[in-house]
Amino acid sequence: MAKAIMVQGTMSNAGKSLITAGLCRIFKQDGYRVAPFKAQNMALNSFITKEGLEMGRAQVVQAEAAGIEPSVLMNPVLLKPTNDTSSQVIVNGEVYSNMSAQEYYQRKREIVPEIRKAYEKLDAQYDIIVLEGAGSPAEINLKENDIVNMYMAKLAKAPVLLAGDIDRGGVFASLVGTMMLFDESERAMVKGILINKFRGDKTILQPGLDMLEEIVHVPTLGVIPYLHVDIDDEDSLTERFNKKGSVGVIDIAVIRLPRISNFTDFNVLEYIPGVTLRYVTSTAELKNPDLIILPGTKNTMEDLLWMRQNGLEASVLKHAAENKPVFGVCGGYQMLGVELSDPYGVEAGGTLTGMGLLPVRTVFEKEKTRTQVKGKFQTGLSGLLKDLSGVEIEGYEIHMGQTEILDHKEGTLAVLEEISGKPSAEAIGMCRGNIYGSYIHGIFDKEDVAKTLVTALYHAKGLDSGEIVGLNVQAYKERQYDILAQGIRENINMDLLYQILENGI
């Protein structure tokens, strides 16, 4: 059986996911076989494993930090909100049902056996499992049916590290309040306190730490500084959406749809000098970018209606009419077509006219496509991005819609050479002039793709791109995980950490 330790937080965005990833990296560096685990995650940023199963990207990041292949065992339950009150429930990587919040609250105990099985399988494979909680573990109206926090800590016999975010203020009150709302058995499971995102002189903080320990009778494991690391974050908590500042030479605007998913598809573009990547929600914010990206979404039809109502669709059509590039990914690709049909009520139901920029029609089916893919951009691409012809791509597909090409005279965007590890010659995506559409998440991650795209945008403005510096995404991620691990290792009591791990509960 594996040793277990759990990171809980006093609130959402206390830093649980990053601390969990950092601990996974530390234990890996120290020679242990380590895996992350989160019983239930709520996110629209998801990933497809080699087996074609869907899981939250936060646990993918943690698995990468641990140096292991992501597995749905690490995230057996994923909730993907479809609107403000309902979610698609994914269990063991496959769609279980669409449920309202009330229905899920009433039925989630029936999913618990699957969570137990997933954890037990990891337990048999690894030396250490680092569990992550969700939200606050002390929500008194939800504790009775909580399956993510103290329930999992007890199941895994995992001592708990309780993290508080000092950057928001009120960290001592939140830590003490959380401890007070625990019952006696829960308080006994908390073996260490973590102060996260600290800026300043720790000596000034020390009197507060001493008083905190007197009140809660739990030692402070460490004070982790505000670490400037670039690691994929959860969609509901990301700060990328709110970045402001001057626009670079190349301006790329991503439409921030209400149910935007897999925005990490575009992170690589941010790292190229001279490029600004902005997330916009209105025509006033859109302005006049060099490229508009329509991202994935959990509800294509409702988000297209949102764009139609607030004027963003008209702005995209105007941009396209000026022969400027538009790139749609997954749900964004579906929007670019002539029609979206939902005969089974997978999304909003009914039929909706699309933007009409690509000759494709999408029908939402009951079954979800979940595959990893490899291939190349089609030779002979048209438009601004013609130099992408033949460039290698890889990524994954996650979509309910099946898209039919209505005019085969138009250009195919890419040809797949491998689908879920099996040879293929399937054409995918569409290209008409400067309008491009693809189902492939991660399509820009290959260094040559991002460099060629940005170079083309420079040339379209009559500018010399010089030597575009691309990014080896995997090597960059590895450096960031090491920086994260070092920042945590240097600011916590490592001897106490290993003592807590060894002693358990």
C-alpha positions as CSV (number, residue, x, y, z in Angstrom):
1,M,0.0,0.0,0.0
2,A,1.1,3.5,-0.8
3,K,1.8,6.2,1.8
4,A,-0.8,9.0,1.4
5,I,-0.9,12.7,2.1
6,M,-3.7,15.2,1.3
7,V,-3.7,18.9,0.5
8,Q,-6.9,20.7,1.4
9,G,-7.5,24.5,1.3
10,T,-9.6,26.9,3.2
11,M,-11.2,28.0,0.0
12,S,-11.1,27.7,-3.8
13,N,-7.9,29.1,-5.3
14,A,-5.9,28.6,-2.1
15,G,-3.3,26.9,-4.2
16,K,-4.1,23.2,-3.7
17,S,-3.5,22.1,-7.3
18,L,-0.1,23.7,-7.5
19,I,1.0,22.6,-4.1
20,T,-0.1,19.0,-5.0
21,A,1.9,19.2,-8.3
22,G,4.9,20.6,-6.4
23,L,4.8,17.8,-3.8
24,C,4.5,15.2,-6.7
25,R,7.6,16.7,-8.2
26,I,9.5,16.7,-4.9
27,F,8.7,13.1,-4.2
28,K,9.7,12.1,-7.7
29,Q,13.0,13.9,-7.3
30,D,13.5,12.1,-4.1
31,G,13.2,8.7,-5.9
32,Y,9.6,7.7,-5.1
33,R,6.9,6.4,-7.5
34,V,4.2,9.1,-6.9
35,A,0.8,9.7,-8.3
36,P,-1.8,12.5,-7.8
37,F,-5.5,11.8,-6.9
38,K,-8.6,14.0,-6.9
39,A,-11.9,12.2,-6.4
40,Q,-14.0,14.8,-8.1
41,N,-13.0,17.8,-10.2
42,M,-15.2,20.4,-11.8
43,A,-13.6,21.9,-14.9
44,L,-14.1,22.5,-18.6
45,N,-10.4,22.1,-19.2
46,S,-10.1,18.4,-19.9
47,F,-7.7,15.9,-21.5
48,I,-8.0,12.6,-23.4
49,T,-5.7,9.8,-22.3
50,K,-4.1,7.2,-24.6
51,E,-7.1,4.9,-23.8
52,G,-9.5,7.5,-25.1
53,L,-10.8,8.5,-21.6
54,E,-11.5,12.0,-20.3
55,M,-10.0,13.6,-17.2
56,G,-9.4,17.0,-15.7
57,R,-6.3,18.8,-16.8
58,A,-5.3,19.7,-13.3
59,Q,-4.5,16.0,-12.6
60,V,-2.7,15.8,-16.0
61,V,-0.4,18.6,-14.8
62,Q,0.2,16.8,-11.5
63,A,0.9,13.5,-13.3
64,E,3.4,15.3,-15.6
65,A,5.0,16.7,-12.5
66,A,5.3,13.2,-11.1
67,G,6.8,12.0,-14.3
68,I,4.0,9.5,-15.1
69,E,1.4,8.9,-17.8
70,P,-2.0,10.6,-16.9
71,S,-4.7,8.1,-16.0
72,V,-8.4,8.5,-15.2
73,L,-7.7,6.7,-12.0
74,M,-6.3,10.0,-10.8
75,N,-9.6,11.8,-11.4
76,P,-12.4,9.3,-11.5
77,V,-15.2,11.9,-11.5
78,L,-15.2,15.0,-13.7
79,L,-18.0,17.5,-13.8
80,K,-18.2,19.7,-16.9
81,P,-20.8,22.5,-16.4
82,T,-23.2,22.9,-19.3
83,N,-25.0,25.9,-17.7
84,D,-25.3,27.5,-14.3
85,T,-27.2,24.7,-12.7
86,S,-26.3,21.5,-14.6
87,S,-23.2,19.5,-15.5
88,Q,-22.2,16.6,-17.7
89,V,-21.0,13.9,-15.2
90,I,-18.0,11.9,-16.4
91,V,-17.1,8.7,-14.4
92,N,-13.9,6.8,-15.2
93,G,-13.4,8.9,-18.3
94,E,-16.8,8.2,-19.9
95,V,-20.1,10.2,-19.9
96,Y,-22.2,8.9,-17.1
97,S,-25.2,11.3,-17.3
98,N,-26.2,15.0,-17.5
99,M,-27.5,16.1,-14.2
100,S,-28.8,19.2,-12.4
101,A,-26.9,20.2,-9.3
102,Q,-29.7,18.9,-7.2
103,E,-29.9,15.5,-8.9
104,Y,-26.1,15.1,-8.6
105,Y,-26.2,16.0,-4.9
106,Q,-28.8,13.3,-4.4
107,R,-27.1,10.7,-6.5
108,K,-23.4,11.2,-6.1
109,R,-23.1,8.5,-3.3
110,E,-23.9,5.9,-6.0
111,I,-20.6,7.0,-7.7
112,V,-18.5,6.5,-4.5
113,P,-17.7,2.8,-5.2
114,E,-16.1,3.9,-8.5
115,I,-14.0,6.4,-6.6
116,R,-12.9,3.7,-4.1
117,K,-11.9,1.3,-6.9
118,A,-9.9,4.0,-8.7
119,Y,-8.0,4.9,-5.5
120,E,-7.3,1.3,-4.6
121,K,-5.8,0.6,-8.0
122,L,-3.4,3.6,-7.6
123,D,-2.7,2.4,-4.1
124,A,-1.4,-0.8,-5.4
125,Q,0.9,0.8,-8.0
126,Y,2.7,3.6,-6.3
127,D,4.8,4.4,-3.2
128,I,3.1,7.8,-2.4
129,I,-0.2,9.2,-3.4
130,V,-0.8,13.0,-3.1
131,L,-4.5,13.7,-2.8
132,E,-6.1,17.0,-3.5
133,G,-9.3,18.3,-2.0
134,A,-11.8,20.6,-3.6
135,G,-13.1,24.1,-2.6
136,S,-13.4,24.3,1.2
137,P,-13.7,21.2,3.3
138,A,-15.7,23.0,5.9
139,E,-18.9,23.9,4.0
140,I,-21.3,23.0,6.7
141,N,-24.3,22.6,4.3
142,L,-22.3,20.2,2.1
143,K,-20.1,18.2,4.5
144,E,-22.6,15.4,5.0
145,N,-22.3,14.3,1.3
146,D,-18.8,15.5,0.7
147,I,-16.8,12.8,-1.3
148,V,-13.7,14.9,-2.1
149,N,-12.2,16.2,1.2
150,M,-12.4,14.6,4.6
151,Y,-14.2,11.5,3.2
152,M,-11.3,10.8,0.9
153,A,-8.7,11.6,3.6
154,K,-10.4,9.0,5.9
155,L,-10.6,6.5,3.1
156,A,-7.0,6.9,2.1
157,K,-5.8,7.2,5.8
158,A,-4.1,10.4,4.6
159,P,-2.8,13.1,7.0
160,V,-4.1,16.5,5.8
161,L,-2.1,19.6,5.1
162,L,-4.4,22.7,5.3
163,A,-3.4,25.5,3.0
164,G,-4.5,29.1,3.3
165,D,-4.0,31.9,0.8
166,I,-2.4,34.9,2.5
167,D,-2.5,37.0,-0.7
168,R,-6.2,37.5,-0.4
169,G,-6.0,38.6,3.2
170,G,-7.7,37.0,6.3
171,V,-5.6,33.9,6.2
172,F,-5.5,33.4,10.0
173,A,-9.3,33.8,10.3
174,S,-9.9,31.4,7.4
175,L,-7.5,28.7,8.9
176,V,-8.9,29.0,12.4
177,G,-12.5,29.1,11.1
178,T,-12.0,26.0,9.0
179,M,-10.5,24.1,11.9
180,M,-13.3,25.2,14.2
181,L,-15.9,23.9,11.7
182,F,-14.3,20.5,11.6
183,D,-15.5,17.8,14.0
184,E,-13.0,16.4,16.5
185,S,-12.0,13.5,14.3
186,E,-11.4,15.8,11.3
187,R,-9.3,18.2,13.3
188,A,-7.2,15.3,14.4
189,M,-6.4,14.5,10.8
190,V,-4.9,17.9,10.1
191,K,-1.1,17.5,10.7
192,G,0.3,20.6,9.1
193,I,-0.6,24.2,8.1
194,L,0.6,25.8,4.9
195,I,0.6,29.6,4.4
196,N,0.6,30.1,0.6
197,K,1.3,33.0,-1.7
198,F,3.3,35.1,0.8
199,R,4.9,38.3,-0.2
200,G,7.2,40.1,2.2
201,D,9.4,39.5,5.3
202,K,8.6,36.2,7.1
203,T,9.9,37.5,10.4
204,I,7.0,39.9,10.5
205,L,4.6,37.0,10.1
206,Q,6.2,34.8,12.8
207,P,4.2,36.2,15.8
208,G,1.0,35.4,13.9
209,L,2.2,31.9,13.2
210,D,3.0,31.3,16.9
211,M,-0.5,32.5,17.9
212,L,-2.1,30.3,15.2
213,E,-0.3,27.2,16.5
214,E,-1.5,28.0,20.0
215,I,-5.1,28.2,18.8
216,V,-5.3,25.2,16.4
217,H,-2.6,23.0,18.0
218,V,-1.2,22.1,14.5
219,P,2.4,23.0,13.5
220,T,3.0,25.3,10.5
221,L,4.7,23.2,7.9
222,G,5.9,26.2,5.9
223,V,5.3,29.6,4.4
224,I,5.3,29.3,0.6
225,P,6.1,32.5,-1.3
226,Y,4.1,33.8,-4.2
227,L,5.9,31.7,-6.8
228,H,6.1,33.0,-10.4
229,V,5.7,29.8,-12.2
230,D,3.9,29.2,-15.5
231,I,1.8,26.1,-15.1
232,D,-1.6,25.3,-16.5
233,D,-4.3,26.4,-14.1
234,E,-7.9,25.6,-13.6
235,D,-10.3,27.3,-16.0
236,S,-12.5,28.8,-13.3
237,L,-9.6,30.3,-11.4
238,T,-7.2,31.4,-14.1
239,E,-5.8,34.9,-14.1
240,R,-5.0,34.7,-17.9
241,F,-8.5,35.9,-18.8
242,N,-7.9,39.2,-17.0
243,K,-4.5,40.2,-18.2
244,K,-4.3,43.8,-19.3
245,G,-1.5,45.8,-20.9
246,S,-0.1,47.1,-24.1
247,V,-0.7,45.1,-27.3
248,G,2.4,43.7,-29.0
249,V,3.3,43.7,-32.7
250,I,1.0,40.7,-33.2
251,D,-2.4,40.9,-31.6
252,I,-4.3,37.6,-31.2
253,A,-7.8,37.8,-29.7
254,V,-9.5,34.7,-28.2
255,I,-13.3,35.0,-27.7
256,R,-13.9,34.3,-24.1
257,L,-17.1,32.3,-24.4
258,P,-19.2,31.9,-21.3
259,R,-18.5,28.1,-21.3
260,I,-15.0,28.3,-22.8
261,S,-13.1,25.0,-22.6
262,N,-9.5,24.0,-23.0
263,F,-8.2,27.5,-23.2
264,T,-4.8,26.0,-22.6
265,D,-4.7,25.3,-26.3
266,F,-3.4,28.8,-26.9
267,N,-0.9,29.2,-24.0
268,V,2.0,28.4,-26.3
269,L,1.3,31.5,-28.4
270,E,1.8,33.8,-25.4
271,Y,5.4,32.8,-25.1
272,I,6.5,34.1,-28.5
273,P,8.1,37.5,-28.3
274,G,6.1,40.3,-30.0
275,V,2.8,38.4,-29.5
276,T,-0.1,39.5,-27.3
277,L,-2.8,36.9,-26.6
278,R,-6.0,38.6,-25.3
279,Y,-9.3,37.1,-24.0
280,V,-12.2,39.3,-25.0
281,T,-15.9,39.3,-24.1
282,S,-17.2,42.3,-26.1
283,T,-16.9,44.2,-29.4
284,A,-15.2,47.1,-27.5
285,E,-12.5,44.7,-26.2
286,L,-12.1,43.0,-29.6
287,K,-10.8,46.0,-31.5
288,N,-8.8,45.1,-34.6
289,P,-6.7,41.9,-33.9
290,D,-4.5,40.2,-36.4
291,L,-6.1,36.8,-35.7
292,I,-9.4,35.9,-34.0
293,I,-9.6,32.5,-32.3
294,L,-12.9,30.8,-31.5
295,P,-12.1,28.3,-28.7
296,G,-13.8,25.2,-27.5
297,T,-17.0,25.4,-25.5
298,K,-19.1,23.0,-23.5
299,N,-22.2,24.5,-25.1
300,T,-21.6,25.5,-28.7
301,M,-25.2,26.6,-29.5
302,E,-25.8,28.7,-26.4
303,D,-22.4,30.4,-26.7
304,L,-23.0,31.1,-30.4
305,L,-26.3,32.8,-29.4
306,W,-24.4,34.8,-26.8
307,M,-22.0,36.0,-29.5
308,R,-25.0,36.8,-31.8
309,Q,-26.7,38.8,-29.1
310,N,-23.7,40.9,-27.9
311,G,-22.5,41.7,-31.4
312,L,-19.3,39.6,-31.4
313,E,-20.5,37.3,-34.2
314,A,-21.0,40.3,-36.4
315,S,-17.5,41.5,-35.5
316,V,-16.1,38.1,-36.5
317,L,-17.9,38.2,-39.8
318,K,-16.7,41.7,-40.5
319,H,-13.1,40.6,-39.7
320,A,-13.5,37.6,-42.0
321,A,-15.0,39.8,-44.8
322,E,-11.8,41.9,-44.6
323,N,-9.9,38.7,-45.4
324,K,-8.3,38.5,-42.0
325,P,-7.8,35.0,-40.4
326,V,-10.2,33.3,-38.1
327,F,-9.3,30.0,-36.5
328,G,-12.0,27.8,-34.8
329,V,-11.1,25.0,-32.5
330,C,-13.7,22.3,-31.6
331,G,-16.8,24.2,-30.6
332,G,-15.4,27.2,-32.4
333,Y,-15.0,25.1,-35.5
334,Q,-18.6,24.0,-35.2
335,M,-19.8,27.7,-35.0
336,L,-18.0,28.5,-38.3
337,G,-20.3,26.1,-40.2
338,V,-23.7,26.7,-41.8
339,E,-25.8,24.8,-39.3
340,L,-25.8,23.1,-35.9
341,S,-28.4,20.5,-35.1
342,D,-29.2,18.9,-31.7
343,P,-31.9,16.3,-32.2
344,Y,-31.2,14.5,-28.9
345,G,-31.0,17.6,-26.7
346,V,-27.3,17.1,-25.9
347,E,-27.0,20.9,-25.7
348,A,-29.8,23.3,-26.2
349,G,-31.9,21.2,-28.6
350,G,-33.3,22.2,-32.0
351,T,-31.4,23.6,-34.9
352,L,-29.4,26.8,-35.2
353,T,-27.9,28.6,-38.1
354,G,-24.1,28.9,-37.9
355,M,-21.8,31.7,-39.0
356,G,-21.6,30.3,-42.5
357,L,-17.9,30.8,-42.9
358,L,-17.2,27.1,-43.6
359,P,-19.2,24.6,-45.6
360,V,-19.8,22.2,-42.8
361,R,-22.9,21.0,-40.8
362,T,-22.7,19.7,-37.2
363,V,-25.1,17.2,-35.6
364,F,-24.8,16.6,-31.9
365,E,-24.8,12.9,-31.1
366,K,-25.3,10.9,-28.0
367,E,-21.8,9.5,-28.0
368,K,-18.7,11.6,-27.4
369,T,-15.6,11.4,-29.6
370,R,-12.5,10.9,-27.4
371,T,-9.2,10.2,-29.2
372,Q,-5.6,11.2,-29.2
373,V,-4.4,12.0,-32.8
374,K,-1.3,12.7,-34.8
375,G,-1.0,13.9,-38.4
376,K,0.0,16.8,-40.6
377,F,-1.6,19.9,-42.0
378,Q,-2.9,19.3,-45.5
379,T,-0.5,20.0,-48.3
380,G,-1.6,22.9,-50.5
381,L,-3.3,24.9,-47.7
382,S,-4.8,28.2,-48.9
383,G,-4.8,31.6,-47.3
384,L,-2.4,33.3,-44.9
385,L,-1.4,30.0,-43.2
386,K,-0.4,28.2,-46.4
387,D,3.1,27.7,-45.0
388,L,1.6,25.3,-42.4
389,S,1.2,22.8,-45.3
390,G,2.9,19.5,-44.2
391,V,3.7,20.7,-40.7
392,E,3.3,17.9,-38.1
393,I,0.5,18.2,-35.5
394,E,-0.7,16.2,-32.5
395,G,-3.3,16.6,-29.9
396,Y,-6.7,15.1,-28.9
397,E,-10.4,15.4,-29.8
398,I,-13.2,15.8,-27.3
399,H,-16.6,16.5,-28.9
400,M,-20.2,15.4,-29.0
401,G,-20.8,16.9,-32.4
402,Q,-20.1,15.1,-35.7
403,T,-19.3,17.5,-38.5
404,E,-20.2,16.8,-42.1
405,I,-18.3,18.5,-45.0
406,L,-20.9,19.9,-47.4
407,D,-18.6,21.0,-50.2
408,H,-15.6,18.8,-50.9
409,K,-14.2,21.3,-53.3
410,E,-13.1,23.3,-50.3
411,G,-9.8,22.5,-48.6
412,T,-9.2,20.0,-45.8
413,L,-7.2,21.4,-43.0
414,A,-5.3,18.3,-41.9
415,V,-4.8,14.6,-42.5
416,L,-4.5,12.3,-39.5
417,E,-1.9,9.6,-39.6
418,E,-2.8,8.1,-36.2
419,I,-6.0,7.9,-34.1
420,S,-5.7,6.5,-30.6
421,G,-2.5,4.7,-31.6
422,K,-3.9,3.1,-34.8
423,P,-2.9,4.0,-38.3
424,S,-5.3,6.4,-40.2
425,A,-5.7,8.5,-43.3
426,E,-8.7,10.4,-42.1
427,A,-9.1,14.0,-43.3
428,I,-10.2,16.4,-40.5
429,G,-11.0,20.1,-40.3
430,M,-11.7,22.7,-43.0
431,C,-10.0,25.6,-44.7
432,R,-11.6,28.2,-46.9
433,G,-9.3,31.2,-47.7
434,N,-8.3,32.6,-44.3
435,I,-11.0,30.7,-42.3
436,Y,-9.7,27.6,-40.6
437,G,-11.5,25.0,-38.4
438,S,-10.2,22.0,-36.5
439,Y,-11.4,19.6,-33.8
440,I,-7.8,19.1,-32.5
441,H,-7.0,20.4,-29.1
442,G,-3.3,21.2,-28.7
443,I,-3.0,21.9,-32.4
444,F,-0.6,24.9,-31.8
445,D,1.6,23.1,-29.3
446,K,4.2,21.8,-31.7
447,E,7.0,24.4,-32.0
448,D,6.9,24.6,-35.8
449,V,3.1,25.3,-35.8
450,A,3.3,28.3,-33.5
451,K,6.4,29.7,-35.2
452,T,4.9,29.3,-38.7
453,L,1.6,30.9,-37.6
454,V,3.2,33.9,-36.0
455,T,5.6,34.4,-38.9
456,A,2.6,34.4,-41.3
457,L,0.9,37.1,-39.2
458,Y,4.0,39.2,-39.3
459,H,4.2,38.9,-43.1
460,A,0.5,39.8,-43.5
461,K,1.3,43.1,-41.9
462,G,4.3,43.7,-44.2
463,L,6.7,43.2,-41.3
464,D,9.9,41.3,-41.1
465,S,9.5,38.6,-38.5
466,G,13.2,38.1,-38.0
467,E,14.1,34.9,-36.3
468,I,10.9,33.8,-34.5
469,V,11.8,32.0,-31.3
470,G,9.5,29.1,-30.7
471,L,8.9,27.0,-27.6
472,N,9.6,23.4,-26.8
473,V,6.5,23.0,-24.7
474,Q,7.5,19.8,-22.9
475,A,11.0,21.1,-22.0
476,Y,9.4,24.4,-20.8
477,K,6.9,22.5,-18.6
478,E,9.7,20.4,-17.1
479,R,11.6,23.6,-16.1
480,Q,8.4,25.1,-14.5
481,Y,7.8,21.9,-12.5
482,D,11.3,22.0,-11.2
483,I,11.0,25.7,-10.2
484,L,7.7,24.9,-8.4
485,A,9.3,22.0,-6.5
486,Q,12.3,24.1,-5.5
487,G,10.1,27.0,-4.3
488,I,8.1,24.6,-2.1
489,R,11.1,22.5,-0.9
490,E,13.0,25.6,0.2
491,N,10.1,27.0,2.2
492,I,8.7,24.1,4.1
493,N,10.0,21.8,6.8
494,M,11.0,18.8,4.7
495,D,11.8,16.7,7.7
496,L,8.4,17.3,9.2
497,L,6.7,16.6,5.8
498,Y,8.3,13.2,5.7
499,Q,7.5,12.6,9.4
500,I,3.8,13.4,8.7
501,L,3.9,11.1,5.6
502,E,5.5,8.2,7.6
503,N,3.2,8.5,10.7
504,G,0.0,8.8,8.7
505,I,-3.1,9.3,10.9
